[in-house]
Amino acid sequence: MAYLVGAYDSRLVILSIAVAILASYAALNLAGRVVSSQGRTSCVWLIGGAGAMGAGIWSMHFIGMLAFRLPIRIGYDLVVTLLSLVIAVAVSAFALYLVSRPRVGWRRLCIGGVAMGLGIAAMHYTGMYAMRMSPPISYEPALFAASIAIAIAASIAALWITSTLRDDSSSMAQTKKLASAVVMGMAIIAMHYTGMAAANFAGDSVCLARGGVDSHWLAITIALASIGILGVTLLLSVVDSRLASKTARLVQSLRDANSKLQHLSLHDSLTGLPNRALLEDRINHAIASAQRSGRLVAVMFLDLDRFKTINDSQGHHYGDKLLQAMAARLTATVRQLDTVARIGGDEFVVLLEEIGDPQVAAHVAQKILAALSDPFSIEHQEQHISSSIGISVYPNDGESLRALMVNADGAMYHAKKMGRGNYQFFTSEMNTAARTRLALEKNLRSAIERNEFMLHYQPKVDIRTGAMVAVEALVRWNDPQKGLISPAEFIPLAEELGLIIPLGAWVLMTACQQNRQWQDAGLPPLRVAVNLSAVQFRQRHLVEFITQVLDDAGLDAASLELEVTESILMQDAEEAALILANLHAMGIHISIDDFGTGYSSLAYLKRFPLDTLKIDRSFVRDISSDPDDAAIVRSVVALAHSLRLKVLAEGVETEEQLAFLRALGCDEYQGYFWSKPVPAAELEAMLRTRAAHPALPAQSAADTASA
C-alpha cells in the first residue's frame, strides 16, 4: 500500500525540544516545592504543578505533531485534543504525588514508571487520534512497542532523578537539575518522535477534523501558552523557594536563639557549667532513680578557701579565669554520668549518681583535693588554692533535694573549721553548727550599724627602757546575746561576706579618734597600730582614704602604725612598694606582721620602706628551750638591724622569754607578760599610772591600772 510521505518543520522540532527540556526542569523544581511544603500548601503546589507540568508535556507533544507536515490539510478534534491534555495533567499529578512520598523505593519507582509511561503513551496516541484520519492511522508494531518502552524507561529514569534531586540544596543543585532536565527532555523527545515514526498514513487518507482547530493557530497558541505557563510556574517556584528558604532560615535562627536562651537559663555564663536550676532538676532525677535502683546519691559542696581575698587583691578578671580553670579541672576529675555545677561565686556542687558506697564519694573528694593542689597558671602567675568539701549522701543524710543541699553545705563549713583543704561527711551534730553559723552571719551583717564592735588595745613595750611606745588596736565583737565573740570566729566570716572593708574602715577611724582623745587628755604620745587586711590593701584610693581618716581625727601621721603581712606584699610587689612608699612618705610607721610565717626573705623585704618586723609568737613560745627558735630569732634580729629595722616579738608571756629576747638584742615586745588587750578606758588608766609613777616596773603599772 502507498503511504503519504511527511516532513518536519525544523524550527518547530527545535521548539519542541526546548519545551520538553523546560517542562522537565519545571518538573524537578515543582517536585522540590511539593516535598518541602506541608498541608494545604503542598496540595496547592501538587495541583498547580500537575497542571503546569502536564501542560508543558502536552505542549511539547503537540508542537512536535505540528512540526509534522503531510501533503494534505490536517486539523485536530478539539474534544479529543483536550482529552489528551487531561491525560497529561493526570499523569503529571501521579508523578508529583509519587516522588513527594517520604520514601520512594525501587519497587515503587518501577511500578510508578510503568504506569506513568503508559499514561504518556496514552496521551501521545490520543493526540494522534485527534487528527481523525480516514482511513485510520496504522502503526508499525515494532516502533509502536519501542515508543511505549521508551516512555516507560524515560518515566522510571525521570522519577528516579526527581526523587534524588528533590531535597538537594547544595550549591550545585541547580546545575544538576539543568543537566537532568536535558536528559529527561531528550528521553521524552525520543519517545514522541519514535511514536510519530511508527505512524503510517494511507495514500488516500483524508482528515475528518479539518473543521476543528487550525494547525497554524494551534502551533502559535500552544507555543506561547506553554512557554508562558512554564515560565510563570518556574518563577513562582523560585520565588516560593526563596521565601521558604528565608522562612526556614528565620525559623532556624529562632530555634537557635531559643536553644541558646534555654542553655543560658540552665547554665552558668562564666564557666558553662550547669547552674542551680539544672542542678536541682538533676538531683531530683537522681533521687527518683535511686529510689528505684536502691543505690546511693552523693551531693558534694565545694568552695575555694579564701577566694574572696584572691579576687579582691588580684582583680575580678583574674578571679574569673581562676574559676574557669577550676571548673575545667573539676569536670575532668569526675565521670561523665556525674554533674559539676556552679551555683554562685566560688561555690561548686558535684552530684554523684548511682554509687554503691559512701566511700566512692570520699574517693572522689580525695581526687578533687589532689587535682586542686596542683598550682593554676593564671595570667603568667602560679596560683595555689585549696578547697573545703562537704558531702551528704541519699538517703542517709536526707531524702529530699533541700535536705541534701543544706546538709552538704553544713558539712562544707565544718570542713572549713577543721582547717580547710579537707572534706567532711555530714553528721547530725552539724545541724546545730550550721544554725549557729547562719545566726552569726545574720547578726554580723548588722553589728556595725548597731555599734556592737569595740576595740581593745595591747601595749608595745621597749625592751630596754620598759616604756610603752605604741598600742595595737584589736577588734572585738560584743554580741548582745553571746557576749564577746573571738575575732577567730568572725574575721574569716567577715572576709567571706565582704564585710571586712567596712569593718576595717571602722577600726581605723575609731583607733585614730581614740588616739587623738588620749593626746587631748594630756597623756604621753604613742602610736596606735592597725592591721590592714589583703582586701583593704588592694582598695583603690587607699592612701587617700587613710589621709582623710587622719584629717578627720586631727591625728598626726606619725601617730599611726599600719601592720601588713608578708603575703600581702608578695602578691604584687611593685604595687605594694608604691603604696607603702606613699604611706611612709606621710610619716606613717610601717610594720610587717607575723614575720617568719610567710616568705621570710629579708633580702626581698629591703625593697619596701619598712620600720619594724614583728616576729611571730610561734618562734617566741619556746625560745628559751628550743635552740632552733633561738637561732632563728637571733638571725632575724641581726639581719633586721643591718637593714636599720626594729624587731618586735609577739606573744611574750614570761620573764624568762623577755630576758632571752633582751639578750638577743630584740627592740620591742608585746604580750600577756605586760598586759592582755584591754578596753580604751583601762589602757588610759594604765597610761595615767605610768605617767604618775615613771619609776614603777612595767608589770606593777599594769597591775595597778587593772586594780
C-alpha positions, 0 to 999 in steps of 0.5 A, a space after each residue: 500500500 502507498 503511504 503519504 510521505 511527511 516532513 518536519 518543520 525544523 524550527 518547530 522540532 527545535 521548539 519542541 525540544 526546548 519545551 520538553 527540556 523546560 517542562 522537565 526542569 519545571 518538573 524537578 523544581 515543582 517536585 522540590 516545592 511539593 516535598 518541602 511544603 506541608 498541608 494545604 500548601 503542598 496540595 496547592 503546589 501538587 495541583 498547580 504543578 500537575 497542571 503546569 507540568 502536564 501542560 508543558 508535556 502536552 505542549 511539547 507533544 503537540 508542537 512536535 505533531 505540528 512540526 509534522 507536515 503531510 501533503 494534505 490539510 490536517 486539523 485536530 478534534 478539539 474534544 479529543 485534543 483536550 482529552 489528551 491534555 487531561 491525560 497529561 495533567 493526570 499523569 503529571 499529578 501521579 508523578 508529583 504525588 509519587 516522588 513527594 512520598 517520604 520514601 520512594 523505593 525501587 519497587 515503587 519507582 518501577 511500578 510508578 514508571 510503568 504506569 506513568 509511561 503508559 499514561 504518556 503513551 496514552 496521551 501521545 496516541 490520543 493526540 494522534 487520534 485527534 487528527 481523525 484520519 480516514 482511513 485510520 492511522 496504522 502503526 508499525 508494531 515494532 516502533 509502536 512497542 519501542 515508543 511505549 518502552 521508551 516512555 516507560 524507561 524515560 518515566 522510571 529514569 525521570 522519577 528516579 532523578 526527581 526523587 534524588 534531586 528533590 531535597 538537594 540544596 547544595 550549591 550545585 543543585 541547580 546545575 544538576 537539575 539543568 543537566 537532568 532536565 536535558 536528559 529527561 527532555 531528550 528521553 521524552 523527545 525520543 519517545 514522541 518522535 519514535 511514536 510519530 515514526 511508527 505512524 503510517 498514513 494511507 495514500 488516500 487518507 483524508 482528515 475528518 477534523 479539518 473543521 476543528 482547530 487550525 494547525 497554524 493557530 494551534 502551533 502559535 497558541 500552544 507555543 506561547 501558552 506553554 512557554 508562558 505557563 512554564 515560565 510563570 510556574 518556574 518563577 513562582 517556584 523560585 520565588 516560593 523557594 526563596 521565601 521558604 528558604 528565608 522562612 526556614 532560615 528565620 525559623 532556624 535562627 529562632 530555634 537557635 536563639 531559643 536553644 541558646 536562651 534555654 542553655 543560658 537559663 540552665 547554665 552558668 555564663 562564666 564557666 558553662 557549667 550547669 547552674 542551680 536550676 539544672 542542678 536541682 532538676 538533676 538531683 531530683 532525677 537522681 533521687 527518683 532513680 535511686 529510689 528505684 535502683 536502691 543505690 546511693 546519691 552523693 551531693 558534694 559542696 565545694 568552695 575555694 578557701 579564701 577566694 574572696 581575698 584572691 579576687 579582691 587583691 588580684 582583680 575580678 578578671 583574674 578571679 574569673 579565669 581562676 574559676 574557669 580553670 577550676 571548673 575545667 579541672 573539676 569536670 575532668 576529675 569526675 565521670 561523665 554520668 556525674 554533674 559539676 555545677 556552679 551555683 554562685 561565686 566560688 561555690 561548686 556542687 558535684 552530684 554523684 549518681 548511682 554509687 554503691 558506697 559512701 566511700 566512692 564519694 570520699 574517693 572522689 573528694 580525695 581526687 578533687 583535693 589532689 587535682 586542686 593542689 596542683 598550682 593554676 597558671 593564671 595570667 603568667 602567675 602560679 596560683 595555689 588554692 585549696 578547697 573545703 568539701 562537704 558531702 551528704 549522701 541519699 538517703 542517709 543524710 536526707 531524702 529530699 533535694 533541700 535536705 541534701 543541699 543544706 546538709 552538704 553545705 553544713 558539712 562544707 563549713 565544718 570542713 572549713 573549721 577543721 582547717 580547710 583543704 579537707 572534706 567532711 561527711 555530714 553528721 547530725 551534730 552539724 545541724 546545730 553548727 550550721 544554725 549557729 553559723 547562719 545566726 552569726 552571719 545574720 547578726 554580723 551583717 548588722 553589728 556595725 550599724 548597731 555599734 556592737 564592735 569595740 576595740 581593745 588595745 595591747 601595749 608595745 613595750 621597749 625592751 630596754 627602757 620598759 616604756 610603752 611606745 605604741 598600742 595595737 588596736 584589736 577588734 572585738 565583737 560584743 554580741 548582745 546575746 553571746 557576749 564577746 565573740 573571738 575575732 577567730 570566729 568572725 574575721 574569716 566570716 567577715 572576709 567571706 561576706 565582704 564585710 571586712 572593708 567596712 569593718 576595717 574602715 571602722 577600726 581605723 577611724 575609731 583607733 585614730 579618734 581614740 588616739 587623738 582623745 588620749 593626746 587631748 587628755 594630756 597623756 604621753 604620745 604613742 602610736 596606735 597600730 592597725 592591721 590592714 587586711 589583703 582586701 583593704 590593701 588592694 582598695 583603690 584610693 587607699 592612701 587617700 582614704 587613710 589621709 582623710 581618716 587622719 584629717 578627720 581625727 586631727 591625728 598626726 601621721 606619725 601617730 599611726 602604725 599600719 601592720 601588713 603581712 608578708 603575703 600581702 606584699 608578695 602578691 604584687 610587689 611593685 604595687 605594694 612598694 608604691 603604696 607603702 612608699 606613699 604611706 611612709 612618705 606621710 610619716 606613717 610607721 610601717 610594720 610587717 606582721 607575723 614575720 617568719 610565717 610567710 616568705 621570710 626573705 629579708 633580702 626581698 623585704 629591703 625593697 619596701 620602706 619598712 620600720 619594724 618586723 614583728 616576729 611571730 609568737 610561734 618562734 617566741 613560745 619556746 625560745 628559751 628551750 628550743 635552740 632552733 627558735 633561738 637561732 632563728 630569732 637571733 638571725 632575724 634580729 641581726 639581719 633586721 638591724 643591718 637593714 636599720 629595722 626594729 624587731 618586735 616579738 609577739 606573744 611574750 608571756 614570761 620573764 624568762 622569754 623577755 630576758 632571752 629576747 633582751 639578750 638577743 638584742 630584740 627592740 620591742 615586745 608585746 604580750 600577756 607578760 605586760 598586759 592582755 588587750 584591754 578596753 580604751 578606758 583601762 589602757 588610759 588608766 594604765 597610761 595615767 599610772 605610768 605617767 604618775 609613777 615613771 619609776 614603777 616596773 612595767 608589770 606593777 603599772 599594769 597591775 595597778 591600772 587593772 586594780 
